């Protein structure tokens, strides 16, 4: 990106979480080796805090593929 440009990123996924309090950590990285090493440009340790309320009708699986979307807008 050029100097003074900004990027907005929207990341959406479904999280099969049990009831409790959670926080998200966000890292801006560039991979060096696939799934092994990366250069870290920025880290936000507690980017968002949220709570999942109990749901008596939900069924949780230990392994599941969760599709996600990523939208980036540079201005």
Number of C-alpha atoms within 10 A of each C-alpha: 8 7 5 6 8 11 9 9 11 9 9 11 10 9 8 15 14 14 11 10 11 12 11 11 11 12 12 11 13 11 11 10 8 7 7 7 11 13 10 11 9 10 12 11 11 11 11 11 10 10 12 12 11 11 9 6 6 8 8 10 7 5 7 9 6 9 8 9 8 9 9 10 9 10 10
